[in-house]
Amino acid sequence: MTIRIGISGWRYGPWRGVFYPPGLVQRRELEYAAGCFRSVELNGSFYSLQSPDSYQAWHDATPDDFVFAVKGPRFITHMLRLRDERNAMANFFASGLLRLGPKLGPVLWQLPPTLQFDEALFEEFLASQPRDTEAALSLARRRDVGLMKGRSALSIDENRPLRHAIEVRHPSFCCERFVRLLRQHGVALVMADTVGKWPYMEDVTADFLYLRLHGDAELYVSGYSAEAMDWWAARVATWSDGREPDDAVRTGGPAPKRKARDVYCYFDNDAKVHAPFDAQVLLGKLGLPVPCPPRGEVPLAGKNV
């Protein structure tokens, strides 16, 4: 069982001089964040395909036990709306994320609020997801060669399991059929705290959990109170023990009990620089280390660049 508490993204102007020490070289921001958290949600991949060199640089800037969650492209989820996405999926897996090696964690698929549940569509989409890095590499080799020329990484160091999580934003997904589909394919339902704007379900559908905390009172803006942190800490501890809270908000039935489950939790309330500090508070409440580097040891502008 592993609990990873982290942040969604790391490159934000307002964080500089507040979370990041004054004078910290921008290229070292990931290095600093990775000294504070054991995982970060990589969200640039949602907006555009990243490059193999970027993935390699992110790999090299982080400790050996670090893990990236990688957000799937909005081109697949929001533009193609999961239809005829095979070529785009191949391009995504060819773009370099396999260079993360053992640091490649769950792939997050965030759906648009206008996309409704279609059982046949989601059965096809879930069944098409590669479940290990060998399958992902095989898919990547079917990329658009012209588009991806000079932008592909087509090798792995070894075969590893590959996890997937889905964040839904339309109420039609609040049904037992969707929960059953996720369990059949071992895909995690993202528990997304969105101040009631989008559905919140606590159905456990995989051997791991994926939480996204977008704000306690105001979406993306507000921080979490001490009372809210206690509530989340108790839930994370329960889920990591393989159990479910007695008051779990479920659409389907309870999940089978396990000895333990991995938990990934990312704070996305970044607008007012709450996310990194809230993540540190939750780590502390769970009795986990909060190992931010001492500021005097941080590489600043003009040093080690």
C-alpha positions as CSV (number, residue, x, y, z in Angstrom):
1,M,0.0,0.0,0.0
2,T,1.3,3.4,-1.0
3,I,-0.3,6.9,-0.3
4,R,0.9,9.6,-2.7
5,I,-0.3,13.1,-1.9
6,G,0.8,15.8,-4.5
7,I,-0.2,18.7,-6.7
8,S,-1.7,19.1,-10.1
9,G,1.0,20.8,-12.2
10,W,3.9,22.7,-10.8
11,R,4.6,25.7,-13.0
12,Y,2.5,28.6,-11.8
13,G,3.6,32.2,-11.7
14,P,1.8,33.1,-8.4
15,W,3.6,30.3,-6.6
16,R,7.0,31.9,-7.2
17,G,8.2,33.5,-4.0
18,V,5.3,32.0,-2.0
19,F,5.7,28.2,-2.3
20,Y,8.9,28.4,-4.3
21,P,11.7,30.3,-2.6
22,P,12.5,33.7,-4.1
23,G,15.1,33.4,-6.8
24,L,14.5,29.8,-7.5
25,V,15.5,29.0,-11.1
26,Q,12.3,28.2,-13.0
27,R,13.8,25.1,-14.6
28,R,14.3,23.8,-11.0
29,E,10.7,24.2,-9.9
30,L,9.9,20.5,-10.6
31,E,13.0,19.5,-8.7
32,Y,11.9,21.5,-5.7
33,A,8.3,20.2,-5.8
34,A,9.6,16.6,-6.1
35,G,11.5,17.2,-2.9
36,C,8.3,18.0,-1.2
37,F,5.9,15.4,-2.7
38,R,6.2,11.9,-4.0
39,S,4.0,12.5,-7.0
40,V,2.8,15.3,-9.3
41,E,0.0,15.3,-11.8
42,L,1.4,16.2,-15.2
43,N,-1.3,18.3,-16.9
44,G,0.5,19.9,-19.8
45,S,-0.2,16.7,-21.7
46,F,-3.9,17.5,-21.5
47,Y,-3.5,20.6,-23.7
48,S,-1.0,19.3,-26.3
49,L,1.4,16.4,-27.0
50,Q,4.6,16.8,-25.1
51,S,8.0,15.8,-26.5
52,P,10.2,12.8,-25.6
53,D,12.9,15.3,-24.5
54,S,10.5,16.9,-22.0
55,Y,9.4,13.6,-20.5
56,Q,13.1,12.6,-20.2
57,A,13.9,15.8,-18.5
58,W,11.1,15.4,-16.0
59,H,12.2,11.9,-15.3
60,D,15.8,13.0,-14.7
61,A,14.7,15.9,-12.4
62,T,12.9,13.7,-9.9
63,P,13.9,11.1,-7.3
64,D,13.9,7.4,-8.0
65,D,10.7,6.7,-6.0
66,F,8.8,9.6,-7.6
67,V,5.7,9.0,-9.7
68,F,3.9,11.1,-12.4
69,A,0.2,10.8,-13.1
70,V,-0.2,11.8,-16.7
71,K,-3.3,13.6,-18.0
72,G,-4.6,12.2,-21.3
73,P,-5.1,14.7,-24.2
74,R,-8.3,16.8,-24.4
75,F,-8.1,16.1,-28.1
76,I,-9.3,12.6,-27.3
77,T,-11.7,13.4,-24.6
78,H,-13.2,16.8,-25.5
79,M,-12.8,17.0,-29.3
80,L,-13.0,13.5,-30.5
81,R,-15.2,12.7,-27.5
82,L,-13.7,9.2,-27.3
83,R,-14.8,8.3,-30.9
84,D,-12.4,7.2,-33.6
85,E,-9.6,7.9,-31.1
86,R,-7.3,5.0,-31.9
87,N,-4.8,7.1,-34.0
88,A,-4.7,9.9,-31.5
89,M,-4.2,7.4,-28.7
90,A,-1.2,5.9,-30.5
91,N,0.2,9.4,-31.0
92,F,-0.2,10.1,-27.2
93,F,1.7,6.9,-26.2
94,A,4.3,7.6,-28.8
95,S,4.9,11.1,-27.6
96,G,7.4,10.2,-24.8
97,L,5.5,9.3,-21.6
98,L,7.0,5.8,-21.8
99,R,10.3,7.4,-21.2
100,L,9.2,8.0,-17.6
101,G,9.8,4.3,-17.0
102,P,9.1,3.2,-13.4
103,K,7.9,6.8,-12.7
104,L,4.9,6.5,-15.0
105,G,1.8,6.3,-12.8
106,P,-1.9,6.4,-13.6
107,V,-3.2,7.9,-16.8
108,L,-6.0,10.3,-16.1
109,W,-8.9,10.8,-18.5
110,Q,-10.9,13.9,-17.7
111,L,-14.2,14.0,-19.5
112,P,-16.0,17.2,-20.6
113,P,-19.3,18.2,-18.7
114,T,-21.3,17.7,-21.9
115,L,-20.3,14.1,-22.5
116,Q,-23.0,11.8,-21.4
117,F,-22.7,8.1,-20.4
118,D,-23.0,5.8,-23.5
119,E,-22.5,2.2,-22.4
120,A,-21.3,0.9,-25.8
121,L,-18.9,3.8,-26.3
122,F,-17.4,3.4,-22.9
123,E,-17.1,-0.3,-23.2
124,E,-15.1,0.2,-26.4
125,F,-13.0,2.9,-24.9
126,L,-12.1,1.0,-21.7
127,A,-11.4,-2.2,-23.6
128,S,-9.0,-0.3,-25.9
129,Q,-6.7,1.1,-23.1
130,P,-3.3,-0.6,-22.9
131,R,-2.9,-2.3,-19.5
132,D,0.9,-2.5,-19.5
133,T,3.8,-0.7,-21.1
134,E,4.3,-3.4,-23.7
135,A,0.8,-3.0,-25.0
136,A,1.3,0.8,-24.9
137,L,4.4,0.5,-26.9
138,S,2.6,-1.7,-29.5
139,L,-0.1,0.9,-29.8
140,A,2.5,3.7,-30.0
141,R,4.1,2.0,-33.0
142,R,0.8,2.6,-34.9
143,R,1.2,6.3,-34.6
144,D,0.8,8.9,-37.4
145,V,4.3,8.6,-38.7
146,G,4.2,11.9,-40.6
147,L,2.8,13.9,-37.6
148,M,5.1,12.3,-35.1
149,K,8.3,12.3,-37.1
150,G,11.1,13.3,-34.7
151,R,8.6,13.4,-31.9
152,S,8.3,9.8,-30.9
153,A,9.9,7.5,-28.3
154,L,9.4,3.9,-29.1
155,S,11.1,1.8,-26.5
156,I,10.7,0.6,-22.9
157,D,13.2,-0.7,-20.4
158,E,10.8,-3.4,-19.1
159,N,7.1,-4.3,-19.1
160,R,5.1,-2.8,-16.2
161,P,1.4,-2.6,-15.4
162,L,-0.4,0.6,-16.6
163,R,-3.2,2.1,-14.6
164,H,-6.1,4.3,-15.8
165,A,-8.5,6.6,-14.0
166,I,-11.6,8.5,-15.3
167,E,-13.0,11.8,-14.0
168,V,-16.6,12.3,-15.1
169,R,-18.6,15.6,-15.2
170,H,-22.1,14.7,-16.3
171,P,-24.7,13.3,-14.0
172,S,-25.7,10.5,-16.4
173,F,-22.6,8.6,-15.1
174,C,-24.2,8.2,-11.7
175,C,-25.5,4.8,-12.5
176,E,-24.6,1.2,-11.6
177,R,-23.9,0.3,-15.2
178,F,-21.0,2.7,-15.4
179,V,-19.6,1.6,-12.0
180,R,-19.9,-2.1,-13.2
181,L,-18.0,-1.3,-16.4
182,L,-15.1,0.4,-14.5
183,R,-14.8,-2.6,-12.2
184,Q,-14.8,-5.0,-15.1
185,H,-11.9,-3.2,-16.6
186,G,-10.1,-2.3,-13.3
187,V,-10.3,1.5,-14.1
188,A,-10.5,3.9,-11.1
189,L,-13.4,6.3,-10.8
190,V,-11.8,9.7,-9.9
191,M,-13.3,11.1,-6.6
192,A,-13.4,14.7,-7.6
193,D,-14.2,17.4,-5.0
194,T,-15.7,20.2,-7.1
195,V,-17.9,22.1,-4.6
196,G,-20.9,20.3,-6.0
197,K,-20.5,21.6,-9.6
198,W,-19.9,18.1,-11.0
199,P,-20.9,14.6,-9.7
200,Y,-19.1,13.2,-6.7
201,M,-19.1,9.5,-6.3
202,E,-16.9,7.3,-3.9
203,D,-17.3,4.0,-5.7
204,V,-14.1,2.0,-5.5
205,T,-13.7,0.4,-8.9
206,A,-10.0,-0.6,-9.0
207,D,-7.0,-1.7,-6.9
208,F,-6.1,1.9,-6.4
209,L,-7.9,5.2,-5.7
210,Y,-7.5,8.6,-7.5
211,L,-8.6,11.8,-5.8
212,R,-8.6,15.3,-7.2
213,L,-9.4,18.1,-4.7
214,H,-10.4,21.2,-6.6
215,G,-11.3,23.5,-3.6
216,D,-13.2,23.3,-0.4
217,A,-15.7,26.2,-0.9
218,E,-14.8,27.8,-4.3
219,L,-13.6,25.9,-7.3
220,Y,-9.8,26.1,-7.9
221,V,-9.6,29.0,-5.5
222,S,-10.3,28.2,-1.9
223,G,-8.1,26.3,0.5
224,Y,-9.2,23.4,2.8
225,S,-10.1,24.1,6.4
226,A,-8.6,22.0,9.3
227,E,-12.0,20.2,9.7
228,A,-12.1,19.4,6.0
229,M,-8.5,18.1,6.1
230,D,-9.4,15.8,9.1
231,W,-12.4,14.5,7.0
232,W,-10.2,13.8,4.0
233,A,-7.4,12.3,6.0
234,A,-9.8,9.8,7.7
235,R,-11.1,8.8,4.3
236,V,-7.7,8.4,2.7
237,A,-6.6,6.2,5.6
238,T,-9.7,4.0,5.3
239,W,-9.3,3.5,1.6
240,S,-5.6,2.8,1.9
241,D,-6.5,0.0,4.4
242,G,-8.7,-1.6,1.7
243,R,-11.9,-0.6,3.4
244,E,-14.6,2.0,2.6
245,P,-16.1,4.8,4.8
246,D,-19.3,3.8,6.5
247,D,-21.0,6.9,4.9
248,A,-19.4,6.4,1.4
249,V,-21.3,8.2,-1.4
250,R,-21.8,5.2,-3.7
251,T,-23.8,4.7,-6.9
252,G,-23.1,1.0,-7.0
253,G,-22.5,-1.6,-4.3
254,P,-19.5,-1.9,-2.0
255,A,-16.2,-3.0,-3.4
256,P,-14.6,-6.2,-2.2
257,K,-12.4,-5.7,0.8
258,R,-8.6,-5.8,0.2
259,K,-5.6,-5.8,2.5
260,A,-4.7,-2.4,1.1
261,R,-5.1,-0.1,-1.8
262,D,-2.8,2.5,-3.3
263,V,-4.1,6.1,-3.1
264,Y,-3.1,9.0,-5.3
265,C,-4.4,12.4,-4.2
266,Y,-3.8,15.7,-6.1
267,F,-4.7,19.2,-5.0
268,D,-5.9,21.4,-7.9
269,N,-6.8,24.5,-6.0
270,D,-3.9,26.3,-7.4
271,A,-5.3,29.8,-8.1
272,K,-4.4,31.3,-4.7
273,V,-1.4,29.1,-4.0
274,H,-3.4,26.8,-1.6
275,A,-2.6,23.5,-3.4
276,P,1.0,22.8,-2.3
277,F,0.4,23.9,1.3
278,D,-2.9,21.9,1.5
279,A,-1.0,18.9,0.2
280,Q,1.6,19.3,3.0
281,V,-1.1,19.6,5.6
282,L,-2.8,16.4,4.5
283,L,0.5,14.6,4.5
284,G,1.1,15.7,8.1
285,K,-2.4,14.6,9.2
286,L,-1.7,11.1,7.7
287,G,1.6,10.9,9.6
288,L,3.6,11.0,6.4
289,P,6.8,12.9,5.9
290,V,6.7,16.5,4.5
291,P,10.3,16.6,3.2
292,C,10.5,20.0,1.5
293,P,14.2,21.0,0.9
294,P,15.5,23.6,3.3
295,R,15.4,26.9,1.4
296,G,19.1,27.5,1.9
297,E,19.8,24.3,-0.1
298,V,17.7,25.3,-3.1
299,P,19.4,26.2,-6.4
300,L,18.8,29.9,-7.1
301,A,19.2,32.1,-10.1
302,G,22.8,32.0,-11.3
303,K,23.7,28.9,-9.4
304,N,24.0,25.3,-10.8
305,V,22.1,26.4,-14.0
